[in-house]
């Protein structure tokens, strides 16, 4: 490329574009040139390019190379934050669960309601993001809402970096205020026992389905999510070993004003991993009784027929049993999962085992979420170490001779 053309590209090529080789020129035959230019990356992160065939002299090929290079920058510069969010949703929606799609749609709509949505991606700066955070806080948005919107925009700009639209994720650079988060509470052991006893009473009096007691006990023993409980089949059970590898997604139809019967879809678990957990003897016996009762009535553990139970139905079982037991209404079915993890960690079981039972892909997440349980296990560790030291001191202590006083002289 001639010096003049190269200087033109250097001056006009936007500061935010990806540095490095801007285009390549190759003479395929006398007077026929191939020009290739990097255009970004596809959805899998692989580089993409555009090529042109130029007939004429080298100077003409250099001119086309400069045009292709500048075009990439101008296309990226036209994209607004709002348009980027649409592209990001379009890219990932096919691989997300329905609940994740709904959550992200809501958060994207919140971001689009702010003036930051009209900012061109090429001109978006950390200052813009900080001011956006400040506006949200002034308008009454809570820390959780601000954090959720921030994470959506950060993910979208990360995708833009992968596509080669920008080189820096300014959303990641911007400061997000640290929220003060109180340690997560947990149900008391007595409260869990009362709820399980209440659901047994409801089932015995035919006020609730026979599967309800098994569902709530499984939630407490395995820490499974309600969508995972709903997806359990009899083929997943092998003695006292239960495999969890799918979840039931709820596909809603209609409008909020006129809801139609939802579709229940068998999807992979949240982390798309298969895990196997061991059951205690009482839970295994309860499952065996339920199997004999529902024999040949369908493949699902917690429902009869061809359809799995709606995960929301399991939540309704929990609420009825919780209210009958007189347990505080703030506790949700999901809190049985937290109780299972908290009890396991606080009783000294290792994080890796607990993470596997919960289905966490990374034990680091288990450690972050249940740090309070690790702290509660700190006391027994101190007592154990102190006991070892005390025993060592006793063994190492010098033995003192005992001298009996002399009796009266005879």
Secondary structure, 3 states (H helix, E strand, C coil): CCHHHHHHHHHHCCCCCCCCCCCEEEEEECCEEEEEEEEEECCCCCEEEEEEEEECCHHHHHHHHHHHHHHHHHHHHHCEHHHHHHHHHHHHHHHCCHHHHHHHHHHHHHHHCCHHHHCEHHHCCHHHHHHHHHHHHHCCCCHHHHHHHHHHHHHHHHHHHHCCCCCCCHHHHCCCCCCCCCCCCCCCHHHHHHHHHHHHHHHHCCCCCCHHHHHHHHHHHHCCCHHHHHCCEHHHEECCEEEECEEEEEEEEECCCCEEEEEEEEEECCCCCCEEEECCHHHHHHHHHHHHHCCCCCCECCCCCCCCCCHHHHHHHHHHHHHHHCCCCCCCCHHHHHHHHHHHHHCCCCHHHHHHHHCCCCHHHHHHHCHHHHHHCHHHHHHHHHHHHHHHHHHHCCCCCCCCCCCCCC
